[in-house]
Amino acid sequence: MNTAKKYFEKQLADEEFKRSFLKEKVKLDIEYQLEELKKDIRSRKPAEELIEKVDSIEQYIASA
């Protein structure tokens, strides 16, 4: 195991770090999904596809 991975795992043992890390990860995941949705809207994808993406984002938020 490399040094960076060992350090990261040590940091994850700290509950405050772990909460902050996971919160930021969720935030970035949602931002990415929203950007993908914007691209699909701009490219005029079918409404059903767009609704599926919105539903997927909603499910992700509910599970976070």
C-alpha positions as CSV (number, residue, x, y, z in Angstrom):
1,M,0.0,0.0,0.0
2,N,1.4,3.4,-0.9
3,T,2.0,6.3,1.5
4,A,-0.9,8.4,0.2
5,K,-3.4,5.5,0.6
6,K,-2.2,4.8,4.2
7,Y,-2.5,8.5,5.1
8,F,-6.0,8.7,3.6
9,E,-7.1,5.6,5.5
10,K,-5.7,7.1,8.7
11,Q,-7.6,10.3,8.1
12,L,-10.8,8.4,7.5
13,A,-10.5,7.0,11.0
14,D,-11.3,10.6,12.2
15,E,-15.1,10.9,12.3
16,E,-15.0,14.7,11.6
17,F,-12.8,14.2,8.5
18,K,-14.9,11.3,7.3
19,R,-18.1,13.3,7.6
20,S,-16.6,16.3,5.8
21,F,-15.1,14.1,3.1
22,L,-18.3,12.2,2.4
23,K,-20.3,15.5,2.4
24,E,-18.0,17.0,-0.2
25,K,-18.1,13.8,-2.3
26,V,-21.9,13.9,-2.4
27,K,-21.8,17.6,-3.3
28,L,-19.4,16.9,-6.2
29,D,-21.3,13.9,-7.4
30,I,-24.5,15.9,-7.5
31,E,-22.8,18.8,-9.3
32,Y,-21.5,16.4,-11.9
33,Q,-24.9,14.8,-12.4
34,L,-26.5,18.3,-12.8
35,E,-23.9,19.3,-15.4
36,E,-24.7,16.1,-17.4
37,L,-28.4,16.9,-17.2
38,K,-27.7,20.4,-18.5
39,K,-25.8,19.0,-21.5
40,D,-28.7,16.6,-22.2
41,I,-31.1,19.5,-22.1
42,R,-29.0,21.6,-24.4
43,S,-28.8,18.7,-26.8
44,R,-32.5,18.4,-26.7
45,K,-32.7,14.8,-25.4
46,P,-36.2,13.3,-25.1
47,A,-38.2,14.4,-22.1
48,E,-38.5,10.9,-20.8
49,E,-34.6,10.6,-20.7
50,L,-34.4,13.9,-18.9
51,I,-37.0,12.9,-16.3
52,E,-35.1,9.7,-15.7
53,K,-32.0,11.7,-15.0
54,V,-33.9,14.0,-12.6
55,D,-35.4,10.9,-10.9
56,S,-31.9,9.4,-10.6
57,I,-30.6,12.6,-8.9
58,E,-33.5,12.7,-6.5
59,Q,-32.9,9.0,-5.5
60,Y,-29.2,9.8,-5.0
61,I,-30.0,12.7,-2.7
62,A,-32.6,10.7,-0.8
63,S,-30.0,7.9,-0.2
64,A,-27.2,10.3,0.9
